[in-house]
Amino acid sequence: MRKFSVFCFILLFPAVLFAQKNITDPEISDIDLLWINSENPSDYDIMDRIDGKIVLLEFWEHWCGPCITSMPHLQKLQDKFPDAVRIIAVSGDDLKKSRSFIDSKDYGFDFIFDKDKTLHKLFPHNGIPHTVLFDAEGRFVYTSHPELIDENTIEKIINGEYNPSAIDIGSGSMNENDEEEQNHNLISIQLKKSQVEGYSGKSRYSNPPYRFDLKNYNILEIISTIYSHSKFRILYPEELSYIDSHDPDHLYDLLYSCVEEGPGKISLLKKFVCDAFDLAIRNEEQEKDVWVIKGVKEGESIKISSSDQSYKRSSRTNSNSFYFNASRLTLQDIGGFIEEQVGFPVVAEKNENRYDVDLQINHEGQGIDKIYDLLLKAGFSIEKEKRKIKVLVIELRTPSEN
């Protein structure tokens, strides 16, 4: 059984700085909480349990797939630092279902139930999973996605290398000297059903904070974007045909933002999307029919670049033609654009040249064979071959993968 339906979820988990309290603040000790690890739930006293430990206050719910898939990572932290770390997992939606989940697992966390969601209000967040980290003195350190808190983070707190006072809680700013140290964990991912019909688009920002904003994208388009993989090299079974649907019920908005780019951040984003849609994605090499661009002759449409300056790409596409104008492109860049137009894998031989392109192809809706002939006339040397290419394979997760 799936953790939740892809047709009705709204999931958000920012790791941004709100005005946060310390876990030792007196008002927290007065909250009515229930310890639900055992068969006989009992009152839970946070102050008795933190006892000089680093605390991860983990907000989760039984229906939240990303919350559940993050728990093995948290358990590894607990196992690595059994005497230094206390993980307090807070739920508040359904006591019976929370208990059922806990009974089916063997996690060494303090599972507590916050029936009035008072902790949720004291430590505000837009969605889950959401982790609030405190040092051994109970001072707020930062908020994060749980999987961004690693052994290195805990060791730095143990060694006193994190300084919570460096964070200006009210404004969300940081002391200049601590910016590089602290900001690496600030990441935000927001995924929700699209609310506005008739518009789709992508915005990408290459300066800090790095981000991209997708509007009215279907699941296949989201995966193609975050994996930087042509959707024409993504394979999936018939039962997943809905991932390429443009029905309003299958369109989503995704906002990704992080202070510092890196492969770990993108890996987390990929994991989040797989969890959200209950998918398993893997890379494979498969032999496919492809067009191979061997080279190109200079002409009116394509010239070898003579300038180091690049300018913004522009393109137009309709049922009868496509137009592409850009500078300093590799042959691989050009092949990628052609692939998007023909819906067919296009690869390019490597060379050292950069090209300026002003390409207009009027195929009059006659299909890819017509486009192939027109590209040859435009100066492209293209051959049809069978080659091994990298593809993404998407499948529904099996119960053992959930």
N, C-alpha and C positions, 0 to 999 in steps of 0.2 A: 504493500500500500504506500502511495506517495505521501510525503510529509505535508504537502499542501498543493493546491491547484494553481497552475500557471494562469488560470483564467481570471482570478479574482484577487491576487495579492498586491499589496503595496508595501515594499520594503525599503527602508532607509537606514543607513548607518554612517553618520558623520563622525569623524574623530576631530572635532573642533573644540575650542575652548569656550565653555560657558562659565558663568560665575559659579564656582563650585565651593563646596564646604569641605572641611576636614572631617574624617570619619569619627574623630574623637569629640566633635562638637556636642554639647550637652543635649540638644534637642533630638539627636539621633538615638540616644539611649532610651528615650521615652516612647519610641515607636512600637506599636503592637505587631510583633512578627512571630511567625510560626515556623519551628524547625521541623521539616518534613522528611528527614532522612529515614527515620525509623517507622515501624508499624504504628507507634503511638506518638503522633506529633505533640510537641511541647513548646512552651514559650522559648524564644531565642533572644539572648542578650548579646548584642554585638560587642560590647565592651569586654565581656568575659572571654570572648573568643579571639579577639584580635591580639591581645597579650604580646605586644611588641613585635608583631609580625608584619611583613609587607602584605598588603591586602589588595586583592583583585575583586572588586565588586562587579559581578557579571550579570547583566540584565538579559534574560532569555525567556522564551515561552516554548511550550511543547510543540506548537505548530510551526515554529521558525526553523526551516531547514538550515540556513547558515549558522544559526546558534548551535544546533546539534552537531554539525560537522566541525565546528571549532572546538568542541569539548575534548577530543583526544589531544589536541595541542595543549590545552590548559592542564590536562592530566599529566603530560610530560613535564610541564613546569613544576607541578605539585610534587611529582616523583623526584625531580632533580633537586628541589629545595624544600624537603619535607619539614625542616625545622625553621625555615625562614619565611615561607609563603603560606597565606591562608586565602583560599578561593571561596568566596561567598556568592552562590548562584541564586539570583532573585527572580521569582516569577510572581504573577498576580492575576492571571486570567481564569484558570480553571484548576482548582486544587486537586480534584480527582484525577484528571488527565496528567497533571504534573507528577503526582505520586506514581501513577502507572508507568510513566517514562523512567522515573528514578529507580523504581523496583526492577526494571528490565535491564539496568546498567549497573556498572560497578565503579562509578566515579567517586573519588575521595574528596568531594567538595562539601561545604556546608550548604545544603539546599534549603532555602527559606521561602516562605510564602508571605507576600505583602498584600493582604486582602484589600486594604484601602489605598494601595499604591502611593503611600507616603514617601517611600524612598525614591520612587520614580519622580515625584515632584521636587524633592530636595536635590536630586541629581538629574536635571532635565536632559532629555534626549529626544530626537525625532524618530528613532527607530532602533531596531535590534538586529544582530548582537551589538551590545554596547558595554564597554569595560571602563570602569573608573579605577585608577591605580593610586594607591596611597603608600607612603614609605612606612618604615617601622615605627615612626613616631605618630602615625595617623594623619600626616599632612598630605593634602592633595598633590599629586604629581602631574598627571594629565589624563585625558580620556582617549580611547583608542578602539579600533577593532581588536578583538582578542588575539588574533594571529600575528599582529604587529608587535606584541609584547613577547620578547624572546629571552633566552638565557642571558644574553649580553645586557639587556635592559635590567634584569633583576640583579645581576652582578654589580652593575654600576650603582644601583640604589644601595645594595649591601655595603659597597665600598665608599659610599658617601659622595659619589661623583655626579649624582643628580642633585640639583639645588632647586627645590620647589619655589623658593623665594625669588628665583630669577623670572618667574612667570607672573606677569601682571594680570591677575584673574579678571579684573573688571573690564579691561579693554581687549584682552586676548593677545596683547603684544608681549615681546620678550626682551630682556636685556640683550644688547648687541653681542656681547661676548658669549652668550649661551645659545644664540640662535641656531648655529650649526648643530650643536649637541642635542637640542630639544626638538627642533622642527621636523626631524627626519620621520617622526611618527605621525605627523598630522596628515590625514588622508580622509577624503569624503567620497562616498559612493551613494548615489540616490537613484533608485529604480522604481518607476511607477507607471500605471496605465496612462496612456495619452488621454488628455482631456480636450484637446483642440483638434478638430478634423480639418483635412484639406491642406495641411502644411507638413512638409518634412524637410529636414536639413541637418547639417553637421557643422559645428563650430569647433575650431581647435586653436588653443593658445600655447605658444612655444616659450613663453616667459613665465617665471614663477608668479603665482602658483600655476603649475602646468595643469591643463584640463581639456576635456572635450565634452561637448554638449550635444546629445543626439535627440532629435524630436521626431515622433511618429515613425520610429523604426520598428520593423518586425524582428523576430528573434534571430533569423538568419543574418540580417543586416547588422545587428548588434555584434554577433559573433564574428562576422567578417571584419568589422571595424577593430575590435579589441585584439583579435589575433593577427591583424594586418594580413589577411588572407582573402584572395578573391573568392567570392561566393560561388564561382564556377569551378572551384576546386574543393568544394565542401560536399561531402557525401552523407546521405541520411536515408533511412528506410521510409516506406510509404506511410507508416503510422505517425511519422513526424512531419508530414506534409504541411501541417499548420504553421511550422516555423517560418515558412515563406509566404504566409497569407498576409494580405493587406486589408483584411476585414478589421474594422475598428476595435474589435475585441482582442485582436492579436498585435496591437501596436503599443509601443512603450516609449517613455522618455527616460534617458539615462544621462546623468550628470556625474562625471568623474573629475576629481580635483585632488592634487597633492602638492605639497610644498617643494618636495625634491623628487625628481624622477628616478627610476631604477627598476631593474627586472623584478625585484621582490614586490613592488607596488603593483605592477601589471599582473604578476602571478596571482596576487590577492584578488584583483578585479576579475580575472578569468575564473577563479574559484567561486567568487560570489555569484557570477552569472550562471555557472553550471549548477550551483546549489539552488538558485532561485527558480530555474526552469527544470530542475531534476534531470539534468543531462550529463552524460559522460562523453568527453571529447578526447580524441587521441590523434597523433600524427602518424601517417603511413606514407610509404612510397609505393605508387602503383603505376603500371604501364598504361598510358592513355594516348589517344590520337591527339596530336597537337600541331599547331603552326609554329615553325621555327623561323625567326627572323635572322637571316645569315648576315645581313648588312643592308646598307641603303646608299643609293647614289644621290649626290647633291643635286638639287633642282629648285624649282620655285617653292615647293612645299617644305623641304627640309634642307638645312645648311649646317655645316659644322660651326659651332659657336666660335666667335672671334673675341668675345667679351667675357670678363669675369663676373659681370652683373647679370643677375637673374631677375625676372619679373613675374608678376602673378599669372598663374595659369587661368585660362578661360576656356570654356567648352559649351557647346550646345548640341542637343541630341533630339531628334524626332523620328517618326516612323520611316522617313524617307532619306535622312541624311544625318551626318554628324560632323562637327567642327571642333578642332582642337588647336589652341595657340599657346605656346609656352617656350621658355628658353632654357638652355643648359641642361637638357635632359639626357640621361643615358639611354642606350638602346633598350634596356630593361624597363625604364620608365615608359617609353613609347609602347612597348609590348603590353604593359599593364593596362594602358588606356585602351588599346585596340581590343584586348580581352574583354574589358567591360562593355564594349560596344557589340561584339559579336557573340558574347555568351559562350565562349569556347576557349580552352587553354591555349595561350600564346606564350612561347618562351623566346628568348633572344640570346644569341651568342654574345659573349663578353668582348668588348673592345674598349679602348681608352678614350674614345671620342665623346664629346658632348655636343648636343644638337639643338638648334633653334627650329621650332616646328610651327608651321602655319598650314594645317592640313584640313581640307574640306573634301568629304567623301559623299557624293550624291548617289546612293545605291537604289533609290526609288522603291524601297521595301522589297527588293527581289532576293533577299537572303544572303547568307554568308558567302556563298560561291561568288556572287556579284561583288561583294566587298573584297574578297580575295583578289579578283581580277583588277579591281580599281586600285588596290594597294600596290600591285605589281606595276601598273602604269604610273603610279606616283613615285616610283623609284625604289620600292622595297624589294629585296631579294628574300622571298619566303618559300619554304618547302614544307610539305605535309609529311609528317613522320610519326612513328610511335616512339615515345620516350617515357622513362620513369620520371614522374614528377611527384612532389610532395602534396599530399591532400590531407584535409581534416576529415575525420570520420566521427559523426555524431550519432549517439545511440541514447535511448532511454536508460536511465540507471536501473540496475537490478536491485532487489531488496538488500543484497549483501553490500552494495556500494553506498547505501543510504546511511 
